[in-house]
Amino acid sequence: MTEEPALPLPPRELASRVFAVEGWSDADQAYLTLGAQTKEQIVRMLPDDWSFGGKRVLDFGCGAGRTLRHFAPEAEVAEFWGADIDGASIEWMRENMSPPIHSWQSAQLPPMGLEHGSFDLIYAISVFTHLTEGSAPWLLELHRLLRPGGLLIVTYMGRWNSAWFAHEPWDENRIGMNVLHHNRAWEDGGPAVLISDWWLREHWGRAFEVVEIVPEFHNFSWALLRRRDVDLTSEELMAPSDDPREFAAMRHNVVQLQRELVRERDHHWQGHEILMQGQAAEYEARIAELERVLRERDRGAGERVASALRRLRP
C-alpha cells in the first residue's frame, strides 16, 4: 500500500511520460521509490564537503518532479528548480509543487532564457541517453548555466544497455557516441544513445573536468563533472580526436545502422511501404553522413602521410 506522500502524486498520464507504470502491482509506490533512489544516488555522488545551504540546483529534464519531490527537505535551505520541455508536466508542478520547487518550461532548443551562471548544481537523469544532434548544444547550455566550478551530474547509456538496444555485446573500443533507433517515437522512448567512458572523457572532458564515473546504477552509467572555464562551440566539443577509437566507433555505427534498417524493414515494411521508405531515407542519410566523415578522415590521414614523406625527401 502506498504511503501518503508529502507532495501530491502527478496524474498517471504525466507519470508515465518518464516512468513505465505498467506492470507494477503498486505503480505509485514504484514511482516514489525510484525517485527516492535517484535522489540518494545524486547525493552519494556529490563531494564529501558539499552542502546544499544557500545553493541553487536545477533538475534538467524533470518531468513532473519524480526526483525533485524528494528534495523538499533540502529546499528549505536551497533553491530548487525543475526544467522540462513538457508543458503539461511543468504546469502541474507549478500548481502542486510550488512552493518549495520552482519550475521552468524550456524550448526544444537552447538557450533556456535563464541567466548565465545561475546554478551551483545541475543534474540530468535519462536526458542525454536520448539526445542526438542536440546533445552538444544542450551540454554547452548547462555549462553556461553553471557557476564557475559548478557541478553537473549526468546519466548515460553504454555497457549495460548494448544487448537491449544494439543486439550485441558491449565493446568499449567500438563505441563512441553511437546513436540507434533514430526514428523511434518519443512516446516509445525516442532515440537511444550509447556512449563509452573514453568518449565522454575525451569530448565532454573538453568543457568539464570528469571528477568521477560510476559504472552502473539502475542500468545507467553516471558521471560527476565540474565546469571548466572554457568557451567552446558545439563543433569544437564534438570534433573527432586522433584517437583511433573515434573512427572505429563511426565505422561500427554504420554497421549498427545498416543492421537496424534491415530489422525495421523485416518487421514493419508490409502495409507501411510509404512510412518505411521515409524512415529508410533517414537511416541512409545518417549512414551517408558518417561515411562522409570517415572519408574526410582517411583523406586527411593520407595528406598528413604525404606531407611527412615530402619533408623526409632530400
C-alpha positions, -999 to +999 in steps of 0.1 A: +000+000+000+014+034-009+021+057+020+005+092+017+033+114+002+042+148+015+036+162-020+007+151-043+014+125-070+011+135-106-017+121-128-008+086-141-007+100-176+021+125-167+040+100-146+040+075-175+059+100-197+091+094-177+082+061-159+068+029-173+039+025-148+025-007-165+034-040-149+038-027-113+014-041-087+017-007-070+027+019-096+025+048-073+049+032-048+073+022-076+072+058-089+080+071-054+107+045-047+126+051-080+125+089-074+139+084-038+166+061-050+176+085-077+179+113-052+200+092-029+224+084-058+227+121-067+236+129-031+261+100-030+279+114-060+284+148-045+318+157-030+322+150+007+324+187+016+292+196-004+264+214+014+231+224+000+228+255+022+224+286+000+229+267-033+208+268-064+200+234-080+185+225-114+168+192-124+172+194-162+145+171-177+125+169-145+092+156-159+066+160-133+091+161-105+097+124-098+132+131-083+127+167-073+098+159-049+123+141-027+145+172-023+117+190-004+137+189+029+168+204+012+146+230-005+142+246+030+179+258+028+185+258-010+166+269-042+155+240-064+144+244-100+130+219-125+131+224-163+114+204-190+100+208-225+068+191-214+044+220-207+017+198-191+042+185-165+056+219-158+021+234-153+012+205-129+044+212-109+036+249-107+001+241-093+011+213-070+048+216-060+054+253-057+064+260-031+090+246-025+100+238-061+104+264-089+098+253-125+106+264-160+093+252-193+123+251-217+121+252-255+131+223-278+165+240-284+187+262-262+191+288-248+167+284-219+163+321-210+179+317-176+209+339-165+245+328-171+259+312-140+226+306-123+232+272-106+257+255-084+245+220-093+226+206-123+216+170-127+202+154-159+188+119-154+179+100-186+182+130-208+215+126-228+205+090-231+182+102-259+196+134-273+212+131-307+222+162-327+210+184-299+233+169-273+263+192-278+242+225-277+224+213-246+256+202-228+271+236-235+239+253-223+242+236-190+279+246-189+267+282-194+241+279-166+266+267-141+286+290-119+324+287-120+334+254-106+297+243-106+288+206-108+269+186-133+256+150-128+245+131-159+235+096-167+243+079-200+237+045-216+265+022-225+278-012-215+246-021-196+223-013-225+241-027-256+224-060-257+190-045-255+194-016-279+222-028-303+216-066-301+253-072-295+278-075-266+294-042-254+328-033-270+342-002-254+367+003-283+340+003-310+315+027-293+320+064-291+287+082-292+266+058-313+230+067-320+204+040-326+166+040-332+167+074-349+131+071-359+116+058-327+087+080-315+093+099-283+062+082-267+081+049-273+113+062-257+129+081-286+164+075-300+189+055-279+224+070-275+252+047-264+283+065-250+316+049-239+336+062-210+366+071-231+344+091-255+328+110-226+362+118-211+375+130-245+346+151-256+327+162-225+360+165-208+368+195-230+341+215-212+342+198-178+366+181-155+355+145-153+356+140-115+341+105-113+323+079-133+301+054-115+298+023-138+263+013-130+232+024-111+197+015-124+213+003-157+229+037-164+264+049-161+267+081-140+293+109-144+301+138-120+315+167-139+330+200-128+327+231-151+359+242-168+365+279-175+364+275-213+343+288-242+336+262-268+313+257-298+294+226-304+317+218-333+347+221-310+331+199-284+323+171-309+353+173-333+369+138-335+403+135-318+432+115-332+423+085-310+418+056-335+387+046-315+369+076-328+367+063-363+364+027-353+332+038-335+319+056-365+326+026-388+308+004-363+279+028-360+275+025-398+272-013-394+248-009-365+225+014-385+226-009-415+216-039-394+189-018-377+175-007-411+172-044-421+154-052-389+130-023-394+123-034-430+117-070-420+093-061-391+074-031-404+076-030-442+044-049-450+015-025-452+036+005-443+056+010-475+054+048-476+063+052-440+092+028-443+105+045-474+107+077-454+124+060-425+148+042-447+158+075-463+165+090-429+187+059-420+205+061-452+212+099-448+227+092-414+248+064-428+260+086-456+269+114-432+290+090-411+307+076-442+314+112-454+332+120-421+352+088-424+363+096-460+374+130-449+393+115-421+410+090-444+418+117-469+433+139-441+454+110-429+467+104-464+476+140-468+495+140-435+514+110-446+523+126-479+533+158-462+556+138-439+572+119-468+578+152-486+596+165-456+618+134-455+630+138-491+665+152-495 
